[in-house]
Amino acid sequence: MCLRSSPHSLSLSLSLVRLFSPSPSSCPGSSLAHFPRLSLPVSLLTSHLSDGSFSQMSVVTDSPVHSSSTDDFAAFLDAELDASSPDTSPDKEDENQDEFESVRIKRCKFESTKEIEGSTSEGNVKQVLEASVGVEVCTHPGSFGNMCIRCGQKLDGESGVTFGYIHKGLRLHDEEISRLRSTDVKNLLCRKKLYLVLDLDHTLLNSTHLAHLSSEELHLLRQSDSLEDVSKGSLFKLEHMHMMTKLRPFIRPFLKEASEMFEMYIYTMGDRPYALEMAKLLDPQGEYFNAKVISRDDGTQKHQKGLDVLLGQESAVLILDDTEHAWMKHKDNLILMDRYHFFASSCRQFGFNCKSLAEMKCDEVETDGALAKVLKLLKRVHSTFFDKRQEELVDRDVRQVLSSLRSEVLSGCVIVFSRIFHGALPSLRRMAEQMGATCLTELDSSVTHVVATDAGTEKSRWAVKEKKFLVHPRWVEAAYFFWQKHPEEKFIVKKKE
């Protein structure tokens, strides 16, 4: 049966057919092919969802500075939907109708051929198609609504992965996702960039409901910044959401500098309205994220975050998040962040019986806080990854770079843990070993550090007697979160009464 559709969907369908029709072209000085110009603006031409005909393209020559396949495809769909509105001129609709009828007749002719040659093999049918009609069989790389994004054919059923954050109703099949990732990472590497996935809550900011402000935090209601120019503020009262949000110190310089090295995504376990509202606070001019805002509604697994909804290869992705168990399949890509607890409700959420930063009327140090330190790490990772002395770019893996740099932090340290709560011990031991330390269960002369919460334990007393370092578990955690070995004297262990 031939596809029939409304005039509104015809224009979009025909535009997609034109966009995904092969047109050989090459980029000067590069083996990467780029898209034909058609009649669309340059910013929309870098959209590269297609079949294998468009194997690669040049983002260097065709894309704006903050452009990506995600942003461009979203912009393309929006433009085509607008162009397909009832305001479209009658002449244009007639032209589109004629072109669509041509495509429809060819498809019907092919289907008739299949019926006549019903006893032939699939290969023979394809040969008849190519010889008599001159069109290829569409592999349906994805769908928009229930329409193939390449040929416009109506599809039955749902398959592939949904990319609703790019555009509502967009689904891509596994082969197309794989092809896109391979293409996109080559384009990104040509620009000396990697991917960076950023969590929101407790990583870049901290939010609370207005009703949850403690009595010692009520002064914040009078100190909130104007929403007229959010780029100059960091504390915002969002009346329509009944919330207050505090951006982490150094966030503006962090995003600006990180954007020069990475294609950045937001990925939060919050819902989409919240994610978009936070994106406006972080990126009011739309310089960094655009359509690259992923919420829990976009994930493929409940209570988990995954890179399967990212159009980027895992070998080129770094993740900043305060929650390790949210990334069970991608721990090697993760840089674990020390949580930002500005509000009292945040402290209570994680079981901390202490005053919040807001209650103490203080905050992280702008130039020496978590974001400032992790930016230095990101620069090291980026510099190491793009070291010209290494192998071919496409063969490099940022996870190996991350592992190598992490293993240098406590290299040479030999650690014994003393009377650490059993629930915390496995995590501390794993952290120490990932940072290059050797962990023992018994004391000997090679031990350099005893980690304990009580200076009165037998192993703690041995450390003092043998002039070994006796440090609090927070010493290990600080090294892990900030990627540097801290002075032991700042993590003194006291004797419990």
C-alpha positions in Angstrom: 0.0 0.0 0.0 1.4 3.4 -0.9 1.9 6.1 1.7 -0.8 8.8 1.9 -0.5 11.8 4.2 -1.9 15.2 5.0 -0.6 18.4 3.3 1.0 19.4 6.6 3.1 16.2 6.8 3.8 16.1 3.0 6.1 19.1 3.2 8.1 17.7 6.1 8.2 14.3 4.4 9.5 15.8 1.1 12.1 17.9 3.0 13.4 14.8 4.8 13.5 13.0 1.4 15.6 15.8 -0.1 17.8 16.0 3.0 18.6 12.3 3.0 19.2 11.9 -0.7 22.8 11.1 -1.6 24.9 14.0 -3.1 28.7 13.4 -3.4 30.8 16.2 -2.1 34.0 16.5 -0.2 35.6 18.9 2.2 38.9 20.6 1.1 41.8 19.1 3.0 39.7 16.4 4.6 38.4 13.0 3.8 35.1 13.9 5.5 32.2 14.5 3.1 29.7 17.2 4.0 26.1 17.9 3.1 24.7 19.6 -0.1 23.6 23.1 0.6 20.0 22.6 -0.7 18.0 25.8 0.1 18.4 25.8 3.9 20.7 28.0 6.1 24.2 26.8 6.9 23.3 26.1 10.5 20.7 23.5 9.4 22.8 21.7 6.9 25.0 20.0 9.4 22.2 17.7 10.4 23.4 14.3 9.4 20.7 11.8 10.1 20.7 9.6 7.0 21.4 6.3 5.5 25.0 5.2 4.8 25.1 7.5 1.7 26.2 10.3 3.9 29.0 8.5 5.8 30.7 11.7 7.1 30.6 15.4 7.0 32.8 18.4 7.9 31.6 20.2 11.0 34.7 22.4 10.8 33.6 24.1 7.7 29.8 23.9 7.9 28.9 24.2 11.6 28.7 27.3 13.8 30.9 27.2 16.9 28.4 25.8 19.3 26.7 23.5 16.8 26.2 19.8 16.9 24.2 17.1 15.2 21.7 17.2 18.1 21.1 21.0 17.8 21.0 21.1 14.0 18.5 18.3 13.6 16.2 19.9 16.2 16.5 23.2 14.4 15.9 21.6 11.1 12.7 19.9 12.2 11.4 23.1 13.8 12.0 25.0 10.6 10.3 22.4 8.4 7.3 22.2 10.7 7.0 26.0 10.6 7.3 25.9 6.8 4.6 23.2 6.7 2.0 25.4 8.4 -1.3 26.5 6.8 0.5 29.8 5.8 2.4 28.0 3.1 1.7 29.4 -0.3 -0.6 27.3 -2.7 2.0 27.3 -5.4 4.5 25.8 -3.0 2.1 23.1 -1.8 1.2 22.2 -5.4 5.0 21.8 -6.1 5.4 19.7 -3.0 2.3 17.6 -3.9 3.7 16.9 -7.4 7.0 15.9 -6.0 5.4 13.7 -3.4 3.2 12.1 -6.0 6.3 11.2 -8.0 7.8 9.5 -5.0 4.5 7.8 -4.2 4.1 6.5 -7.8 7.7 5.1 -7.8 7.0 3.3 -4.5 3.7 1.9 -5.8 5.4 0.8 -9.0 8.0 -1.1 -6.9 5.3 -2.7 -4.7 3.4 -3.8 -7.9 6.7 -5.3 -9.2 7.1 -7.2 -6.0 3.6 -8.7 -6.4 4.2 -9.7 -10.0 7.5 -11.2 -9.2 6.2 -12.8 -6.0 8.1 -16.1 -6.7 11.5 -14.4 -7.2 14.1 -13.9 -4.5 14.5 -10.7 -2.6 17.7 -10.0 -4.5 15.9 -10.2 -7.8 13.2 -7.9 -6.6 15.8 -5.3 -5.6 17.5 -5.6 -9.1 14.1 -5.1 -10.8 13.6 -2.0 -8.6 17.0 -0.5 -9.4 16.8 -1.2 -13.1 13.2 0.0 -13.7 12.7 2.7 -11.1 16.3 3.8 -10.2 15.6 4.2 -6.5 17.1 2.3 -3.5 15.2 0.4 -0.9 15.0 2.6 2.2 16.3 1.0 5.3 14.3 3.4 7.5 17.1 4.6 9.7 14.6 6.3 12.0 11.2 7.8 12.3 9.6 11.2 13.2 6.2 10.4 14.6 5.3 7.3 12.6 7.0 8.5 9.4 10.4 7.4 8.1 12.9 10.3 8.3 14.4 9.4 5.0 11.7 8.3 2.6 8.6 9.6 4.4 6.9 6.2 4.4 4.4 5.5 7.2 5.8 2.9 9.6 4.0 0.4 11.8 5.2 -0.3 15.4 8.0 1.3 17.4 11.6 0.3 17.3 15.0 1.9 18.1 15.8 4.5 20.8 13.7 7.6 21.4 15.5 10.9 21.2 12.7 13.1 22.5 15.0 15.7 23.9 16.2 16.5 20.3 12.6 16.6 19.0 9.4 15.1 20.2 8.6 11.9 18.4 12.1 11.2 17.0 13.3 7.6 17.1 16.5 6.2 15.6 17.5 2.6 14.9 20.6 1.1 16.3 22.5 1.0 13.0 21.8 4.6 12.4 22.8 5.6 16.0 26.1 3.7 15.6 26.8 5.4 12.2 25.9 8.8 13.6 28.2 8.3 16.6 31.1 7.3 14.5 30.6 10.2 12.2 30.0 12.8 15.0 33.1 11.8 17.0 35.3 12.2 14.0 33.9 15.7 13.4 34.3 16.5 17.0 37.9 15.3 17.2 38.7 17.4 14.2 37.7 20.4 16.3 39.8 19.1 19.2 36.8 18.6 21.4 35.3 15.8 23.5 31.8 15.3 25.0 31.0 16.4 28.6 27.8 15.2 30.3 26.9 17.4 33.3 24.6 16.5 36.2 22.5 19.3 37.7 21.6 18.8 41.4 24.5 18.8 43.9 27.0 19.1 40.9 26.3 22.4 39.2 23.7 23.8 41.6 21.4 23.1 44.6 17.6 23.6 44.7 15.1 23.5 47.5 11.3 24.1 47.8 10.5 27.5 49.4 8.5 25.6 52.1 11.6 23.7 53.1 13.8 26.7 53.9 14.9 26.6 57.6 14.3 29.6 59.9 18.0 30.4 59.5 17.7 30.5 55.7 14.8 32.9 55.4 17.2 35.8 54.9 17.8 34.3 51.4 14.4 35.4 50.3 15.5 39.0 50.5 18.8 38.4 48.8 17.7 36.6 45.7 19.0 37.9 42.4 16.9 39.3 39.6 15.6 37.0 36.9 15.8 39.9 34.4 19.5 39.3 33.9 20.4 35.8 35.3 23.9 35.9 33.9 24.8 38.3 36.7 23.3 36.3 39.6 23.6 33.0 41.4 20.7 32.8 43.8 17.2 32.7 42.3 13.7 32.6 43.7 11.5 30.8 41.2 8.0 31.7 42.3 6.2 29.7 39.5 8.0 26.6 40.7 7.8 27.4 44.4 11.6 26.8 44.5 14.9 28.5 45.2 18.0 27.6 43.3 21.7 28.4 44.1 24.3 28.0 41.4 27.6 26.6 42.5 30.4 29.1 42.8 32.6 29.5 39.6 29.9 28.0 37.4 30.0 30.8 34.8 33.8 30.7 34.1 33.6 26.9 34.3 31.0 26.6 31.5 32.7 29.2 29.4 36.1 27.5 29.5 34.7 23.9 29.3 32.8 24.8 26.2 36.0 25.5 24.4 37.1 21.8 25.0 33.8 19.9 25.1 30.4 19.5 23.4 28.3 19.8 26.6 25.1 18.0 27.6 22.9 18.4 30.7 21.6 15.0 32.1 19.5 15.1 35.2 17.2 12.8 37.1 14.8 15.7 37.4 11.8 16.1 35.1 11.9 18.0 31.8 10.3 21.2 32.9 12.8 21.5 35.8 15.7 20.6 33.6 14.8 23.3 31.0 14.3 25.9 33.8 17.8 25.1 35.2 19.3 25.3 31.7 17.9 28.8 31.4 19.7 29.8 34.6 23.0 28.2 33.6 22.9 29.2 29.9 20.6 32.2 29.4 22.0 33.0 26.0 21.8 29.4 24.7 25.5 29.3 24.1 26.3 25.9 25.6 23.5 23.4 25.6 20.7 24.4 23.2 18.7 21.1 22.6 21.2 19.0 24.6 19.2 18.8 27.8 18.3 15.2 28.9 15.9 14.5 31.7 14.7 11.4 33.4 11.8 11.3 30.9 14.4 10.6 28.1 16.2 7.7 29.7 15.7 4.1 28.7 16.2 2.6 32.1 14.4 3.6 35.3 16.6 5.2 38.0 19.6 4.9 35.8 21.4 7.3 33.4 22.9 5.9 30.2 24.9 7.1 27.3 22.6 5.2 24.9 20.6 8.4 24.4 23.7 10.4 23.6 24.8 10.9 20.0 28.5 10.5 21.0 30.8 7.5 21.3 31.6 6.4 24.9 35.3 6.5 24.2 35.1 10.3 23.9 32.6 11.0 26.8 33.4 12.4 30.3 30.7 12.6 32.9 30.5 14.9 36.0 28.0 13.7 38.6 27.8 13.4 42.4 26.0 10.0 42.2 28.0 7.1 41.1 25.3 4.4 41.2 23.3 6.4 38.6 26.0 5.4 36.1 26.4 1.7 36.7 27.3 1.0 33.0 29.6 3.9 32.6 31.7 4.2 35.8 34.9 4.5 33.7 33.6 7.7 32.1 32.7 9.2 35.5 34.4 12.0 37.4 32.7 11.8 40.8 31.9 15.3 42.3 31.8 16.3 45.9 28.2 17.2 46.6 27.1 20.8 46.8 24.9 21.3 49.9 23.9 24.9 50.0 20.5 24.4 51.6 19.6 22.7 54.8 17.1 20.4 53.1 20.0 19.0 51.0 22.0 18.2 54.1 19.0 16.4 55.7 18.4 14.5 52.4 21.8 12.8 52.8 21.6 12.4 56.5 24.1 15.1 57.6 23.3 16.6 61.0 25.1 19.8 60.4 24.3 23.4 59.4 24.1 24.2 55.7 26.3 26.7 53.9 23.3 29.0 53.7 22.7 28.7 57.5 26.3 29.5 58.1 26.1 32.4 55.6 29.1 31.2 53.7 29.9 29.4 50.4 32.6 27.5 48.5 35.6 29.5 47.6 35.0 30.8 44.0 38.5 30.1 42.7 39.4 27.1 44.8 36.1 25.2 45.0 34.9 22.0 43.4 34.3 23.4 39.9 37.6 25.3 39.8 39.5 22.2 40.7 37.6 19.9 38.3 38.2 22.4 35.5 41.9 21.9 36.0 41.4 18.2 35.7 39.4 18.5 32.5 42.1 20.6 31.0 44.7 17.9 31.9 42.5 15.1 30.4 41.9 17.2 27.3 45.6 18.0 26.9 46.6 14.3 27.4 44.0 13.0 25.0 45.0 15.3 22.2 48.8 14.8 22.7 50.3 14.7 19.2 52.7 12.0 20.3 49.9 9.5 20.8 48.3 7.1 18.3 45.6 8.1 15.8 42.8 10.2 17.4 40.0 7.8 16.4 41.8 5.0 18.3 42.1 6.9 21.6 39.9 6.4 24.6 39.3 9.1 27.2 38.5 6.4 29.8 42.1 5.2 29.6 43.3 8.8 30.0 41.1 9.2 33.1 42.2 6.0 34.6 45.9 6.8 34.1 45.6 10.3 35.7 43.6 8.9 38.6 46.2 6.2 39.3 48.9 8.9 39.9 47.1 10.6 42.8 48.1 8.3 45.6 50.8 6.3 43.8 53.4 5.1 46.3 51.0 5.1 49.3 50.5 1.9 51.3 47.3 2.1 53.3 45.8 0.1 56.2 42.3 0.8 57.4 41.4 0.7 61.1 37.9 0.1 62.4 36.1 1.7 59.5 32.4 1.1 59.4 31.8 -1.9 57.1 29.4 -0.1 54.8 32.1 2.6 54.0 35.2 0.3 53.9 34.7 -1.2 50.4 34.1 2.2 48.8 37.1 3.8 50.5 39.3 0.9 49.6 38.2 1.0 46.0 38.9 4.8 45.8 42.4 4.4 47.2 43.3 1.6 44.8 41.9 3.5 41.8 44.2 6.3 42.8 47.2 4.0 42.8 47.5 3.2 46.5 48.2 -0.3 47.8 45.8 -1.5 50.5 46.8 -4.0 53.1 44.9 -5.7 55.9 47.9 -6.2 58.3 50.6 -3.8 59.5 54.2 -4.0 58.3 57.1 -1.7 57.7 55.9 -0.8 54.2 52.7 0.9 55.4 52.8 4.7 54.9 49.2 5.6 56.1 46.7 4.3 58.6 43.2 5.5 57.9 40.9 5.6 61.0 38.2 7.6 62.8 39.6 6.9 66.3 43.1 7.6 67.4 42.7 5.1 70.2 42.7 1.9 68.1 45.7 -0.5 68.1 46.6 0.3 64.5 46.3 4.0 65.2 48.6 3.9 68.1 51.1 1.9 66.0 51.0 4.6 63.4 51.9 7.2 65.9 54.6 5.1 67.5 56.2 4.2 64.1 55.9 7.8 62.8 53.5 6.8 60.1 50.7 9.1 58.8 47.4 8.7 60.8 44.6 10.3 58.7 40.8 10.5 58.7 38.9 8.7 55.9 38.0 12.2 54.6 41.7 12.3 53.4 41.0 9.5 50.9 37.7 11.1 49.8 39.3 14.5 49.3 42.0 13.0 47.1 39.4 11.2 45.1 37.1 14.2 44.6 39.8 16.7 43.9 42.3 14.5 42.1 45.3 15.5 44.3 47.0 14.3 47.5 46.2 16.7 50.3 48.5 17.5 53.3 47.9 14.8 55.9 48.1 17.3 58.8 44.7 18.8 57.7 43.0 15.4 58.4 43.9 14.8 62.0 42.3 11.8 63.8 41.1 12.4 67.4 40.8 9.8 70.1 37.2 9.0 70.9 36.0 9.1 74.5 
